[in-house]
Structures are given as structure tokens and as C-alpha cells.
Amino acid sequence: MDFGFTEEQELVRATAREFAQGEIAPNVREWDAGAIFPVELFKKAGELGFLGVLVPPEYGGAGMGYVEYVTIIEELSKVDPAIGLSVAAHNSLCTGHILLHGDEEQKKRYLPKLATGEWIGAWGLTEPTAGSDAGGTRTSAVRNEEGWTLNGSKTFTTHGSVGQVAVLFAVTTPGIGHHGISAFIVESANPGYKVGKHEDKLGMRASDTAEVVLDDCQVPPNALVGEEGGGFTGAMEVLDGGRISIAALALGTAAGAHGHALAYAGEREQFGRPIGSFQAVQWMLADMATEIEAARLLTYKAAALKDQGRKVTLESSMAKLFSSEVAVRVANNAIQVFGGYGYVKDYPVEKYYRDAKLCTIGEGTSEIQRLVIARQTLGRM
Ligand SMILES: Cc1cc2nc3c(=O)[nH]c(=O)nc-3n(C[C@H](O)[C@H](O)[C@H](O)COP(=O)(O)OP(=O)(O)OC[C@H]3O[C@@H](n4cnc5c(N)ncnc54)[C@H](O)[C@@H]3O)c2cc1C
């Protein structure tokens, strides 16, 4: 068992770290306060290969593996989890869905644009009445001579208002549940693609989240991605990989908050000594470091297994569940270490606290991860 990284992987980490420090860190507060999605930053991320990490070079991507992908998301999220979330959603969900289930024509049309950041991608499964239970999807797709007409709405769509292309799920055969759901590639320039409510969020504010309304949205026959009726199963396969990236997002969020707490514990003095010399503070820092290391092991293990071509439904859910709950606990304790200064926006830790919570919700809540883990472990008995 080798826990080391290759020279190339270390280089990827150094590049992501430098990018995060140079291009993201100076803007974190402004983007958060203004809920600004930084389009220009995404162009630069695209130039570095961060928007097509898993996409093979023949489609314009970086052709890297999950370990490198996790490394990039971890480093970006240490500095700004909102950027980590957007980069993860773009790579894993929209781009990942087309990479995994698209035909050659779809891959050639969309992957080069997505991998370079020329286009931003969205992926809409969630609906007002279909959150944890995607089987409740109501958006409809009705076949006609020109292809399909889509009607319905998708809530909480990352990049719903800034993306140029989205993979959206709709019912093609009503009344048969999951097996009646199909996936479609829809370009936002389509007149039937309308941006609805823009979400004003607790955290992850630089990551665009919006409702997508499909209003008699006519798409051609080749907008169908994957098999008709295979949308739900396809989405679950995409989420197996996606949840590893949310685990990495949570890991980075926790590590970022911990880093600030460590530094502050060394600087802040009370009772004539640095607060880091008090055992109560030391124990908080020790627990944070230990939990982060455990989250890192689960996350990189899931990534390494995925790179070996193994099915990782169980491992990705475990990594996502544990890392996201660690992120919330660590961010909470980071505020505790900062005392009152942790509670105000002049210091960075309150943002990690706000951002961390999303990790326990997006791409399946903690409760749904426990459901998946229980089913997987019971199934293996
Ligand atoms: C910032 C943000 C970005 C997002 N981006 C996207 C995106 O790009 N694409 C997309 O499709 N979706 C996206 N989502 C949606 C996200 O995936 C859903 O919010 C999530 O799956 C939960 O669905 P829900 O909000 O409807 O909650 P609900 O499903 O209504 O759940 C409410 C509560 O009930 C619990 N619950 C539900 N069912 C069960 C059960 N069977 N057993 C135990 N507990 C249960 C849940 O765990 C939760 O605690 C995003 C959400 C946010 C906030």
C-alpha cells in the first residue's frame, strides 16, 4: 500500500494551489458578498485543464484521473469552497454525463467546449417535487416529428443561469417511475430554455444556482443522451463519481478552515499566552486534524479505486457522507477557536461554516448517503 503521490500529481497540486492563491484568494470576499459567479476565472481554469480534468485529450481535455481531480478540487476548496463546488459540478455532472453516456457526435460537439471553459455546463435532476426522490420527476418530454418537446422546471441547478449547455432529465414514459426518465442535452440559447428564480444562498454564493424552466422547449432527436428510459440509471452512475468530488470539496473546506484556526491559535493571546497553548484549544485542533486526515483517506481511496475502474457506489457515498459532516464540524470548531472574531465577516472562518453545510445536502443528503451505504453493505452480506 502506497500513500504517496507521483511527481505529476504533486505538480498538479502545486499548480492548483498557486492558481487558488493567485487568482481566487484576493477575490473571495467580494464574490461571496456580491454572489458573483466569476466567469473570467473559469476561462483561466479552463486554460489549466481544470474544467476537463477527466476528459481525454482527443476531446480537448486534460486526460487525468480521479486522484488528480480530487487534488484540484481539494486545493481550490481550501481557498474558496464556492469555486470548488462550481468546478466539481461542471466536471462531474454536465461534462461527466456527456463523457459517460454521450455518443461520438455529442462528445465531439460538447466536450471540447466544456473542457476548455468556452462553455459552462449545468445538470438538472432536482425539481420542486423531486429532490431526494428523483423518481418524482414531473418534467415531461414528448416525442414529435422534430424530436422532443420538454416542459417543466428544474430547481437548484448549479450554473442554471450562467451555463451554455445543460443535461436535463425528463419523463419520456409516464407511470413507470425511474425507468421512464431520460436525459437530454439542452443548450441555453434554445428559446424554450428560460432562467427562473436565482437562489440567494446561505453559502457557496459565488457558485451560480438557479431554476431552469423548460417552456415548450423543442430539442432535436439527438438531444437524447444515453438510452431512452436510461436517464435515472445514468444519473446514478454519474453521481458515483460526482460524490467523490463533493467529498473532495468538503475535505478542502475543512482543511481551509483548519488552516486558519491553526494560524489564529498561534497569534491570538489571552491571559498573556497564545490561545494555542490552552489544552482546550489544542484538543479542538487535534480533533480537526484527525478527522480531516480520515476524510482524506476515504476520499483518495474512493478516487484511487475509481481510477482502477472499480465500482465505487459504496466508497463514494462513505467518502461524501464522512467528509461533508467533518467539514461542518471543523468549520464550527474553527469559529470556536476564533471566538467572537470567528462570527464576523472580517475573518474568513464564518464563510467556511456557511459553505460547508451544502456538502451535506448536494448530490444526495447525508440521510440518502446512509441509505445507499446501508443498502450496499446489506447487499454485500
Ligand atoms: C447550492 C445547491 C446546488 C445544487 N446543485 C444541483 C445541481 O446542479 N443539480 C441538481 O439536480 N440538484 C442540485 N441541487 C439539489 C440537491 O441535490 C437537493 O437539494 C438534494 O438532493 C435534496 O433534495 P431536496 O432539497 O428536495 O430535499 P428533500 O429531498 O425534500 O429532503 C428534505 C429532508 O428529508 C430527508 N429525506 C428525504 N428522503 C429521505 C429518506 N428516504 N430517508 C431519510 N431521509 C430522507 C433529506 O435527507 C432531508 O433532510 C443543489 C442544491 C443546492 C442547495
The ligand as an SDF file (V2000), in Angstrom:
LIG
                    3D

 53 58  0  0  0  0  0  0  0  0999 V2000
  -26.3720   25.0800   -3.7240 C   0  0  0  0  0  0  0  0  0  0  0  0
  -27.0750   23.8890   -4.3120 C   0  0  0  0  0  0  0  0  0  0  0  0
  -26.6690   23.4150   -5.5450 C   0  0  0  0  0  0  0  0  0  0  0  0
  -27.3410   22.3330   -6.1200 C   0  0  0  0  0  0  0  0  0  0  0  0
  -26.9880   21.9320   -7.3950 N   0  0  0  0  0  0  0  0  0  0  0  0
  -27.7350   20.9880   -8.0150 C   0  0  0  0  0  0  0  0  0  0  0  0
  -27.4960   20.6690   -9.3840 C   0  0  0  0  0  0  0  0  0  0  0  0
  -26.5880   21.2120  -10.0320 O   0  0  0  0  0  0  0  0  0  0  0  0
  -28.2950   19.7580   -9.9710 N   0  0  0  0  0  0  0  0  0  0  0  0
  -29.3200   19.1290   -9.3110 C   0  0  0  0  0  0  0  0  0  0  0  0
  -30.0000   18.3050   -9.9120 O   0  0  0  0  0  0  0  0  0  0  0  0
  -29.5680   19.4170   -7.9970 N   0  0  0  0  0  0  0  0  0  0  0  0
  -28.8060   20.3290   -7.3460 C   0  0  0  0  0  0  0  0  0  0  0  0
  -29.0790   20.6440   -6.0340 N   0  0  0  0  0  0  0  0  0  0  0  0
  -30.1790   19.9840   -5.3450 C   0  0  0  0  0  0  0  0  0  0  0  0
  -29.7660   18.9730   -4.2970 C   0  0  0  0  0  0  0  0  0  0  0  0
  -29.2070   17.8500   -4.9100 O   0  0  0  0  0  0  0  0  0  0  0  0
  -31.0220   18.6620   -3.4810 C   0  0  0  0  0  0  0  0  0  0  0  0
  -31.3000   19.8030   -2.6930 O   0  0  0  0  0  0  0  0  0  0  0  0
  -30.8650   17.4450   -2.6020 C   0  0  0  0  0  0  0  0  0  0  0  0
  -30.7740   16.2760   -3.3960 O   0  0  0  0  0  0  0  0  0  0  0  0
  -32.0140   17.2770   -1.6140 C   0  0  0  0  0  0  0  0  0  0  0  0
  -33.2500   17.4190   -2.2290 O   0  0  0  0  0  0  0  0  0  0  0  0
  -34.3370   18.4280   -1.5830 P   0  0  0  0  0  0  0  0  0  0  0  0
  -33.6590   19.7330   -1.3960 O   0  0  0  0  0  0  0  0  0  0  0  0
  -35.5760   18.4020   -2.4010 O   0  0  0  0  0  0  0  0  0  0  0  0
  -34.6310   17.8420   -0.1540 O   0  0  0  0  0  0  0  0  0  0  0  0
  -35.7010   16.6810    0.2210 P   0  0  0  0  0  0  0  0  0  0  0  0
  -35.4990   15.5100   -0.6590 O   0  0  0  0  0  0  0  0  0  0  0  0
  -37.0560   17.2700    0.3130 O   0  0  0  0  0  0  0  0  0  0  0  0
  -35.2050   16.2900    1.6790 O   0  0  0  0  0  0  0  0  0  0  0  0
  -35.5850   17.0030    2.8420 C   0  0  0  0  0  0  0  0  0  0  0  0
  -35.0780   16.2100    4.0510 C   0  0  0  0  0  0  0  0  0  0  0  0
  -35.6910   14.9140    4.0790 O   0  0  0  0  0  0  0  0  0  0  0  0
  -34.6840   13.9130    4.1180 C   0  0  0  0  0  0  0  0  0  0  0  0
  -35.1160   12.7340    3.3680 N   0  0  0  0  0  0  0  0  0  0  0  0
  -35.6920   12.6790    2.1380 C   0  0  0  0  0  0  0  0  0  0  0  0
  -35.9110   11.4130    1.7830 N   0  0  0  0  0  0  0  0  0  0  0  0
  -35.4500   10.6290    2.7920 C   0  0  0  0  0  0  0  0  0  0  0  0
  -35.3820    9.2140    3.0170 C   0  0  0  0  0  0  0  0  0  0  0  0
  -35.8200    8.3310    2.1280 N   0  0  0  0  0  0  0  0  0  0  0  0
  -34.8440    8.7890    4.1800 N   0  0  0  0  0  0  0  0  0  0  0  0
  -34.3730    9.6580    5.0880 C   0  0  0  0  0  0  0  0  0  0  0  0
  -34.4030   10.9940    4.9370 N   0  0  0  0  0  0  0  0  0  0  0  0
  -34.9450   11.4790    3.8060 C   0  0  0  0  0  0  0  0  0  0  0  0
  -33.4710   14.5540    3.4630 C   0  0  0  0  0  0  0  0  0  0  0  0
  -32.2620   13.9030    3.8050 O   0  0  0  0  0  0  0  0  0  0  0  0
  -33.5530   15.9710    4.0120 C   0  0  0  0  0  0  0  0  0  0  0  0
  -33.0330   16.0050    5.3010 O   0  0  0  0  0  0  0  0  0  0  0  0
  -28.3960   21.6960   -5.4180 C   0  0  0  0  0  0  0  0  0  0  0  0
  -28.7710   22.1610   -4.1610 C   0  0  0  0  0  0  0  0  0  0  0  0
  -28.1480   23.2540   -3.6090 C   0  0  0  0  0  0  0  0  0  0  0  0
  -28.6120   23.7730   -2.2820 C   0  0  0  0  0  0  0  0  0  0  0  0
  1  2  1  0
  2  3  1  0
  2 52  2  0
  3  4  2  0
  4  5  1  0
  4 50  1  0
  5  6  2  0
  6  7  1  0
  6 13  1  0
  7  8  2  0
  7  9  1  0
  9 10  1  0
 10 11  2  0
 10 12  1  0
 12 13  2  0
 13 14  1  0
 14 15  1  0
 14 50  1  0
 15 16  1  0
 16 17  1  0
 16 18  1  0
 18 19  1  0
 18 20  1  0
 20 21  1  0
 20 22  1  0
 22 23  1  0
 23 24  1  0
 24 25  2  0
 24 26  1  0
 24 27  1  0
 27 28  1  0
 28 29  2  0
 28 30  1  0
 28 31  1  0
 31 32  1  0
 32 33  1  0
 33 34  1  0
 33 48  1  0
 34 35  1  0
 35 36  1  0
 35 46  1  0
 36 37  1  0
 36 45  1  0
 37 38  2  0
 38 39  1  0
 39 40  1  0
 39 45  2  0
 40 41  1  0
 40 42  2  0
 42 43  1  0
 43 44  2  0
 44 45  1  0
 46 47  1  0
 46 48  1  0
 48 49  1  0
 50 51  2  0
 51 52  1  0
 52 53  1  0
M  END
$$$$
